[in-house]
């Protein structure tokens, strides 16, 4: 493509298709682990506490996010120095091979301690790859798009995360159904990871047909490519403030909104309210597919009314619907447990009544052991201190029960401990609540790619966007499932963990409103964005 002319409509369509498909495949690779976190807790982190295993599996999921800033620094520099196209070819190749390798790992029972160590290392490689992927794809499309359609065009890239997550759920669902539950837990779980090789081949074939971004090509011809882009990105106080604002106001806010509507919905429905896992995946796939094009619509709307109003609308809606939306799902998904929790609440009293969710070999105190037993069941509870020396007591509806028969007593009191399938009428309400919870992520994601690209000059755009975006997403949003579940395990309340995403989105909204200027319609040239 000639860097001195505007790309044609056909060329832009090819750019969007190849970039969006590659991004979706890469997010499939990254999220496939997240969809299987409960199973990975059993296979790679066995111990006396299922809660601890699940938390360690979620922490390993977070490792992939934690190293994203490192990948952003590496590949951001590479993309600003050597080009957008070659960089996202490298990132998708690294991702594909790391994902396939996870599917070939032995479990803890087969390889011992080497299994979780290698799993963490491969998750780190995935994080390095995705740290460079998003910035490359969204910048590549932005630098091809006309200013008045940039939000709409990059909205297709924003579908990548949703599509990849939906694809991971679908592949897991189909594979699990075909091989059966017994075979699934032994070897069937490997198939979705090994399938990554096929997706890698398709992605490479599509992306190899692309030419370099016209903005970067023009900089190359003019000899204006930055030699040390990462250093330039942090050179002045103004640039550092912009990076900080993009991180908190943009990356963190939209990622929290999006992940709550995907990962947290999945964990909540499966782990906290005991909905049937297969049904949960089917419902979530349906919701995500239904809302997928909303990203492009939100991006398109931002081309007309501005990026900030659309994103802020997503943040505000998130804060309004978060707690009532999940509470509604809890009530409708498992009515028996919700009714039992209201009418016959569980109370644990005793001295030293603390619970360590990471304990692999049992809790230190007798009261802690009671809390561990309750956490295993997923039943909500409250704690009450007792005088030193008093024996720990668990009561249901005010009546003390024998700890040895706790599970039977819970079932007798109406607590449903096995996976449940809600009535049809309840399912309709659950789906509507899921849609409402997911919409804020759509509003925040849709315009975000264009908005972040427009914040930074061409010479350091890749480094600036990738670093700010991945640091925010990797640290503050990536560990959100782990933090939420740790709070739930510690407090006994399935709703307490949602205070973390609520507070983070409040911070994001304030920073976005005051720290990120409106940029819709700006050209992505050095002179206009320097």
Wavefront OBJ file of the C-alpha trace (Angstrom):
o trace
v 0.000 0.000 0.000
v 1.314 3.436 -0.931
v 1.885 5.433 2.266
v 1.136 8.703 0.385
v -2.483 7.836 -0.438
v -5.518 7.042 1.637
v -6.331 3.311 1.885
v -9.352 2.178 -0.105
v -12.532 0.824 1.488
v -11.617 -2.704 0.366
v -8.156 -2.390 1.910
v -9.609 -1.127 5.191
v -12.045 -4.041 5.279
v -9.165 -6.470 4.846
v -7.226 -4.703 7.587
v -10.201 -4.862 9.971
v -10.998 -8.513 9.202
v -7.423 -9.727 9.628
v -6.777 -7.659 12.750
v -10.089 -8.498 14.442
v -9.856 -12.221 13.675
v -6.275 -12.423 14.906
v -7.167 -10.525 18.068
v -10.137 -12.823 18.725
v -7.949 -15.896 18.319
v -5.331 -14.462 20.644
v -7.913 -13.675 23.289
v -9.280 -17.205 22.890
v -5.807 -18.456 23.753
v -5.554 -16.124 26.732
v -9.032 -16.759 28.150
v -9.240 -20.524 27.678
v -7.378 -20.876 30.958
v -9.803 -18.554 32.745
v -12.809 -20.635 31.680
v -11.176 -23.715 33.205
v -9.871 -22.166 36.439
v -11.935 -24.435 38.772
v -10.639 -27.557 36.983
v -7.049 -26.291 36.959
v -7.292 -25.786 40.709
v -7.816 -29.559 41.032
v -5.277 -30.644 38.400
v -2.345 -28.335 39.156
v -2.891 -27.081 42.722
v -4.206 -30.034 44.727
v -4.364 -29.724 48.495
v -6.655 -30.084 51.443
v -8.686 -27.022 50.485
v -10.574 -26.720 47.177
v -10.968 -23.011 47.898
v -7.193 -22.626 48.090
v -6.730 -24.564 44.853
v -9.290 -22.408 43.057
v -7.671 -19.224 44.368
v -4.223 -20.380 43.256
v -5.641 -21.176 39.822
v -7.098 -17.659 39.665
v -3.778 -16.212 40.842
v -2.057 -18.054 37.983
v -4.652 -16.571 35.635
v -3.623 -13.200 37.046
v 0.047 -13.912 36.320
v -0.741 -13.654 32.629
v -2.070 -10.173 33.293
v 0.746 -9.173 35.632
v 3.445 -9.634 32.975
v 1.458 -7.776 30.327
v 3.201 -4.461 31.137
v 6.552 -6.146 30.439
v 5.245 -7.434 27.122
v 3.891 -3.971 26.398
v 7.275 -2.362 27.020
v 9.076 -4.916 24.848
v 6.653 -5.091 21.947
v 5.616 -1.442 22.214
v 9.222 -0.415 21.632
v 9.502 -2.974 18.854
v 6.325 -1.679 17.200
v 7.428 1.967 17.305
v 10.858 1.122 15.907
v 10.223 -1.635 13.389
v 6.537 -1.430 12.511
v 3.058 -2.387 13.579
v 2.624 -5.378 11.273
v 5.755 -7.366 12.130
v 5.110 -6.862 15.847
v 1.673 -8.392 15.969
v 2.914 -11.285 13.828
v 5.466 -12.023 16.536
v 2.972 -11.664 19.396
v 0.379 -13.986 17.915
v 3.022 -16.638 17.178
v 4.290 -16.526 20.761
v 0.749 -16.775 22.084
v -0.143 -19.751 19.901
v 2.856 -21.825 20.913
v 2.491 -21.007 24.640
v -1.195 -22.011 24.605
v -0.473 -25.287 22.813
v 2.253 -26.077 25.339
v -0.237 -25.726 28.225
v -2.303 -28.448 26.567
v 0.735 -30.744 26.600
v 1.655 -30.232 30.279
v 1.516 -33.052 32.771
v -0.667 -32.441 35.833
v 0.566 -32.269 39.436
v -0.179 -35.984 39.815
v 1.990 -36.727 36.769
v 4.861 -34.237 37.017
v 4.738 -33.083 40.621
v 5.767 -29.543 41.485
v 7.147 -29.035 37.952
v 3.587 -28.942 36.604
v 2.381 -25.741 38.353
v 5.779 -24.096 37.844
v 5.676 -24.684 34.090
v 2.024 -23.614 34.003
v 2.908 -20.288 35.600
v 5.800 -19.794 33.148
v 3.576 -20.489 30.142
v 0.911 -18.123 31.475
v 3.670 -15.533 31.730
v 4.573 -16.083 28.057
v 0.914 -15.659 27.152
v 0.892 -12.406 29.088
v 3.972 -11.135 27.279
v 2.307 -11.862 23.949
v -1.050 -10.272 24.727
v 0.787 -7.237 26.140
v 1.844 -6.409 22.606
v -1.146 -7.741 20.684
v -3.915 -5.340 21.634
v -1.886 -2.172 21.076
v -0.639 -3.384 17.708
v -4.039 -4.371 16.377
v -5.960 -1.292 17.499
v -3.228 1.124 16.377
v -2.934 -0.629 13.031
v -6.670 -0.215 12.364
v -6.741 3.347 13.751
v -3.923 4.460 11.485
v -5.806 3.148 8.453
v -9.189 4.625 9.398
v -10.539 8.064 8.375
v -10.982 10.353 11.413
v -14.784 10.365 11.248
v -15.023 6.539 11.271
v -12.201 5.605 13.625
v -14.475 4.683 16.525
v -16.611 2.466 14.299
v -13.644 0.701 12.702
v -11.741 0.090 15.947
v -14.987 -1.116 17.506
v -14.495 -4.291 15.481
v -11.172 -4.862 17.241
v -12.896 -4.314 20.569
v -15.104 -7.305 19.745
v -11.953 -9.450 19.874
v -11.962 -10.001 23.638
v -15.666 -10.870 23.713
v -15.404 -13.138 20.675
v -12.324 -14.884 22.031
v -13.948 -15.474 25.408
v -17.158 -16.750 23.757
v -15.126 -19.047 21.509
v -13.269 -20.445 24.518
v -16.572 -21.168 26.269
v -18.010 -22.780 23.138
v -15.002 -25.024 22.523
v -14.960 -26.106 26.175
v -18.688 -26.833 26.070
v -18.516 -28.871 22.846
v -15.402 -30.804 23.856
v -16.751 -31.574 27.323
v -20.014 -32.829 25.826
v -18.309 -35.004 23.198
v -15.759 -36.726 25.429
v -17.833 -36.948 28.624
v -17.056 -35.608 32.098
v -14.752 -38.448 33.174
v -12.546 -38.247 30.082
v -12.723 -34.445 30.151
v -11.018 -34.241 33.542
v -8.360 -36.792 32.538
v -7.366 -35.664 29.031
v -10.235 -33.874 27.246
v -9.331 -30.473 28.736
v -6.171 -30.514 26.614
v -8.048 -30.323 23.298
v -9.044 -26.609 23.485
v -5.413 -25.670 24.119
v -3.964 -27.819 21.331
v -6.592 -26.420 18.948
v -4.665 -23.154 19.219
v -2.245 -24.427 16.574
v -5.048 -24.358 13.995
v -6.094 -20.845 15.019
v -2.461 -19.719 14.860
v -2.129 -20.966 11.291
v -5.291 -19.119 10.219
v -4.196 -15.916 11.970
v -0.745 -15.916 10.411
v -2.169 -16.561 6.960
v -4.528 -13.592 7.286
v -2.012 -11.176 8.763
v 0.815 -11.999 6.366
v -1.340 -10.539 3.582
v -1.370 -7.107 5.235
v 0.924 -4.173 4.475
v 2.407 -1.755 6.998
v 0.359 1.030 8.591
v 0.423 4.154 6.344
v 1.245 6.389 9.337
v 4.275 4.304 10.293
v 5.336 3.889 6.664
v 5.262 7.656 6.231
v 7.398 8.115 9.345
v 9.900 5.596 8.010
v 10.151 7.414 4.690
v 10.650 10.727 6.474
v 13.251 9.279 8.858
v 11.136 10.243 11.887
v 10.932 6.847 13.610
v 11.796 7.116 17.316
v 15.023 5.415 18.385
v 14.045 5.187 22.061
v 10.219 5.404 22.011
v 9.649 4.182 25.553
v 11.979 6.841 26.957
v 10.283 9.498 24.817
v 6.865 8.355 26.044
v 7.826 9.238 29.634
v 9.958 12.288 28.777
v 7.818 15.145 30.155
v 5.429 15.610 33.101
v 2.583 16.226 30.670
v 3.244 12.928 28.891
v 3.469 11.057 32.186
v 0.153 12.533 33.331
v -1.442 11.473 30.065
v -0.091 7.932 30.464
v -1.405 7.773 34.030
v -4.823 9.075 32.988
v -5.038 6.607 30.095
v -4.140 3.790 32.457
v -6.644 4.541 35.233
v -9.334 6.417 33.344
v -9.315 4.250 30.246
v -7.705 0.841 30.612
v -8.728 0.029 34.179
v -12.310 1.229 33.868
v -13.174 -0.507 30.632
v -11.386 -3.731 31.624
v -13.176 -3.953 34.976
v -16.544 -3.339 33.303
v -15.779 -5.918 30.635
v -14.327 -8.629 32.867
v -17.189 -8.386 35.346
v -19.565 -9.001 32.443
v -17.557 -12.038 31.301
v -15.224 -13.745 33.770
v -16.896 -12.661 36.981
v -20.335 -13.610 35.717
v -19.001 -17.084 34.915
v -17.314 -17.542 38.304
v -20.258 -16.131 40.240
v -22.865 -18.303 38.570
v -20.802 -21.502 38.770
v -19.029 -21.132 42.122
v -21.106 -18.766 44.245
v -24.680 -19.732 43.339
v -24.064 -23.292 42.071
v -25.700 -23.011 38.668
v -25.133 -25.929 36.340
v -21.786 -25.260 34.551
v -23.030 -26.319 31.111
v -26.123 -24.143 31.367
v -24.021 -21.244 32.647
v -21.709 -21.413 29.633
v -24.603 -21.635 27.192
v -26.284 -18.570 28.695
v -23.073 -16.551 28.769
v -22.222 -17.428 25.162
v -25.702 -16.319 24.112
v -25.431 -13.014 25.966
v -21.959 -12.218 24.664
v -22.836 -13.077 21.073
v -26.012 -10.990 21.325
v -24.069 -7.950 22.538
v -20.941 -8.400 20.401
v -21.915 -5.911 17.705
v -22.696 -3.411 20.438
v -18.979 -2.617 20.540
v -19.071 -1.360 16.961
v -22.289 0.558 17.632
v -20.742 2.205 20.692
v -17.649 3.070 18.651
v -19.832 4.429 15.857
v -21.803 6.540 18.339
v -18.550 7.971 19.725
v -17.657 9.232 16.228
v -20.685 11.525 16.469
v -21.128 12.461 20.130
v -17.528 11.987 21.311
v -15.600 9.244 23.076
v -15.993 10.587 26.611
v -19.831 10.662 26.826
v -20.162 7.050 25.681
v -17.448 5.712 27.999
v -18.745 7.718 30.970
v -22.236 6.358 30.338
v -20.793 2.847 30.601
v -19.017 3.622 33.866
v -22.082 5.198 35.461
v -24.366 2.367 34.368
v -21.887 -0.150 35.799
v -22.005 1.506 39.228
v -25.804 1.549 39.171
v -26.421 -2.076 38.136
v -23.489 -3.969 39.688
v -24.891 -4.965 43.090
v -28.603 -5.258 42.227
v -27.793 -7.167 39.038
v -25.730 -9.867 40.751
v -28.110 -10.046 43.691
v -30.969 -10.639 41.263
v -29.012 -13.458 39.604
v -28.278 -15.026 43.003
v -31.969 -14.925 43.948
v -33.195 -16.330 40.623
v -30.424 -18.860 39.905
v -30.652 -20.689 43.215
v -33.925 -19.675 44.898
v -33.642 -22.376 47.553
v -30.229 -21.185 48.732
v -31.294 -17.531 48.600
v -34.397 -18.299 50.661
v -32.420 -20.389 53.147
v -29.836 -17.610 53.536
v -32.627 -15.131 54.374
v -34.719 -17.346 56.626
v -32.064 -19.611 58.173
v -28.753 -17.704 58.059
v -25.547 -19.451 59.028
v -23.625 -17.942 61.936
v -20.188 -19.026 63.096
v -18.942 -17.892 66.489
v -15.729 -18.648 68.285
v -12.376 -17.258 69.388
v -9.696 -16.724 66.751
v -12.351 -17.094 64.093
v -10.120 -16.309 61.123
v -9.921 -18.023 57.762
v -6.839 -18.236 55.540
v -7.997 -18.908 51.974
v -4.458 -19.938 50.940
v -3.944 -22.639 53.564
v -3.030 -25.875 51.797
v -2.855 -28.079 54.875
v -5.810 -27.065 56.982
v -6.745 -24.052 59.066
v -4.849 -23.145 62.227
v -7.842 -22.804 64.565
v -10.901 -24.923 65.253
v -13.127 -22.025 64.158
v -11.084 -21.675 60.974
v -11.771 -25.323 60.195
v -15.506 -24.642 60.424
v -15.159 -21.695 58.059
v -13.179 -23.877 55.656
v -15.960 -26.455 55.635
v -18.525 -23.749 54.876
v -16.353 -22.218 52.154
v -16.125 -25.599 50.447
v -19.921 -25.683 50.201
v -20.187 -22.115 48.897
v -22.777 -21.293 51.562
v -22.801 -17.646 52.748
v -22.169 -17.080 56.427
v -21.450 -14.397 59.014
v -18.912 -14.479 61.837
v -19.162 -13.483 65.473
v -16.362 -13.254 68.015
v -16.581 -15.322 71.205
v -14.640 -15.160 74.494
v -11.249 -16.858 74.613
v -11.537 -20.537 75.447
v -15.097 -20.878 74.185
v -15.628 -23.697 71.673
v -16.523 -22.666 68.112
v -20.197 -23.006 67.294
v -22.007 -23.033 63.957
v -25.725 -22.367 63.994
v -28.310 -22.456 61.205
v -31.336 -20.276 61.748
v -30.323 -19.799 65.369
v -30.028 -23.530 66.139
v -26.549 -24.962 66.842
v -25.565 -27.957 64.698
v -22.971 -30.669 65.023
v -19.945 -29.732 62.830
v -19.557 -33.400 61.900
v -22.987 -33.326 60.241
v -22.716 -29.829 58.821
v -23.422 -30.704 55.189
v -26.491 -32.750 56.060
v -27.765 -29.959 58.327
v -27.307 -27.392 55.549
v -29.265 -29.518 53.083
v -31.983 -30.085 55.670
v -32.231 -26.307 56.135
v -32.804 -25.823 52.407
v -29.299 -24.937 51.210
v -28.751 -26.373 47.729
v -25.158 -27.584 47.469
v -25.287 -29.406 44.127
v -25.422 -27.708 40.689
v -28.930 -26.443 39.964
v -31.004 -25.660 36.883
v -33.358 -22.744 37.577
v -36.972 -22.797 36.346
v -37.636 -21.401 32.872
v -39.191 -18.203 34.171
v -36.163 -17.569 36.353
v -33.842 -18.145 33.392
v -35.481 -15.309 31.486
v -34.846 -12.936 34.392
v -31.264 -14.225 34.756
v -30.513 -13.602 31.073
v -31.932 -10.085 31.264
v -29.801 -9.386 34.353
v -26.714 -10.759 32.567
v -27.365 -8.463 29.601
v -27.746 -5.432 31.848
v -24.498 -6.305 33.665
v -22.642 -6.766 30.352
v -23.841 -3.575 28.617
v -21.527 -1.207 30.568
v -18.543 -3.161 29.272
v -19.826 -2.736 25.709
v -20.209 1.033 26.138
v -16.750 1.370 27.669
v -14.960 -0.974 25.260
v -16.446 0.241 21.981
v -14.845 3.721 21.796
v -11.794 2.933 23.937
v -9.447 1.771 21.203
v -9.885 4.969 19.208
v -9.831 7.175 22.315
v -6.526 5.775 23.562
v -4.884 5.908 20.118
v -5.849 9.571 19.807
v -4.186 10.439 23.120
v -0.603 9.805 21.924
v 1.743 11.008 19.143
v 2.657 8.687 16.281
v 6.342 8.368 17.225
v 5.553 6.776 20.586
v 1.960 5.664 20.069
v 2.592 1.923 20.338
v 4.812 2.221 23.433
v 2.523 4.735 25.136
v -0.742 2.920 24.480
v 0.575 -0.577 25.158
v 2.303 0.412 28.386
v -0.540 2.435 29.899
v -3.199 -0.018 28.773
v -1.481 -3.201 29.869
v -0.234 -1.868 33.174
v -3.776 -0.847 34.087
v -5.412 -4.007 32.815
v -2.631 -6.326 33.988
v -2.360 -5.137 37.566
v -5.716 -3.647 38.556
v -8.118 -5.662 36.385
v -6.252 -8.913 35.784
v -6.238 -9.897 39.437
v -9.863 -8.874 39.925
v -11.285 -12.446 39.817
v -8.710 -13.508 42.387
v -9.328 -10.493 44.648
v -13.107 -10.852 44.448
v -12.997 -14.559 45.249
v -10.499 -14.037 48.088
v -12.835 -11.466 49.673
v -15.765 -13.853 49.296
v -13.804 -16.719 50.872
v -12.637 -14.515 53.742
v -15.921 -12.779 54.558
v -18.420 -15.507 53.711
v -20.488 -13.050 51.644
v -20.895 -13.743 47.917
v -21.553 -10.035 47.328
v -18.714 -8.512 49.362
v -16.118 -9.044 46.646
v -17.909 -6.690 44.263
v -16.783 -3.691 46.273
v -13.406 -4.004 44.576
v -14.667 -3.483 40.986
v -17.109 -0.835 42.216
v -14.351 1.258 43.802
v -12.021 0.833 40.819
v -14.681 2.051 38.366
v -15.423 5.053 40.584
v -11.723 5.966 40.385
v -11.696 5.346 36.617
v -14.720 7.576 36.070
v -13.198 10.478 38.002
v -9.838 10.202 36.220
v -11.445 9.846 32.779
v -13.679 12.862 33.311
v -10.929 15.185 34.481
v -7.803 13.666 32.940
v -8.641 12.486 29.408
v -9.552 15.116 26.799
v -12.124 14.546 24.076
v -10.315 13.555 20.865
v -12.979 12.351 18.426
v -12.188 13.438 14.854
v -8.492 14.209 15.355
v -6.032 13.082 12.729
v -3.344 10.670 13.900
v -0.450 12.761 12.611
v 2.538 13.739 14.689
v 1.876 17.464 14.498
v -1.693 17.270 15.725
v -1.092 14.936 18.660
v 2.368 15.828 19.858
l 1 2 3 4 5 6 7 8 9 10 11 12 13 14 15 16 17 18 19 20 21 22 23 24 25 26 27 28 29 30 31 32 33 34 35 36 37 38 39 40 41 42 43 44 45 46 47 48 49 50 51 52 53 54 55 56 57 58 59 60 61 62 63 64 65 66 67 68 69 70 71 72 73 74 75 76 77 78 79 80 81 82 83 84 85 86 87 88 89 90 91 92 93 94 95 96 97 98 99 100 101 102 103 104 105 106 107 108 109 110 111 112 113 114 115 116 117 118 119 120 121 122 123 124 125 126 127 128 129 130 131 132 133 134 135 136 137 138 139 140 141 142 143 144 145 146 147 148 149 150 151 152 153 154 155 156 157 158 159 160 161 162 163 164 165 166 167 168 169 170 171 172 173 174 175 176 177 178 179 180 181 182 183 184 185 186 187 188 189 190 191 192 193 194 195 196 197 198 199 200 201 202 203 204 205 206 207 208 209 210 211 212 213 214 215 216 217 218 219 220 221 222 223 224 225 226 227 228 229 230 231 232 233 234 235 236 237 238 239 240 241 242 243 244 245 246 247 248 249 250 251 252 253 254 255 256 257 258 259 260 261 262 263 264 265 266 267 268 269 270 271 272 273 274 275 276 277 278 279 280 281 282 283 284 285 286 287 288 289 290 291 292 293 294 295 296 297 298 299 300 301 302 303 304 305 306 307 308 309 310 311 312 313 314 315 316 317 318 319 320 321 322 323 324 325 326 327 328 329 330 331 332 333 334 335 336 337 338 339 340 341 342 343 344 345 346 347 348 349 350 351 352 353 354 355 356 357 358 359 360 361 362 363 364 365 366 367 368 369 370 371 372 373 374 375 376 377 378 379 380 381 382 383 384 385 386 387 388 389 390 391 392 393 394 395 396 397 398 399 400 401 402 403 404 405 406 407 408 409 410 411 412 413 414 415 416 417 418 419 420 421 422 423 424 425 426 427 428 429 430 431 432 433 434 435 436 437 438 439 440 441 442 443 444 445 446 447 448 449 450 451 452 453 454 455 456 457 458 459 460 461 462 463 464 465 466 467 468 469 470 471 472 473 474 475 476 477 478 479 480 481 482 483 484 485 486 487 488 489 490 491 492 493 494 495 496 497 498 499 500 501 502 503 504 505 506 507 508 509 510 511 512 513 514 515 516 517 518 519 520 521 522 523 524 525 526 527 528 529 530
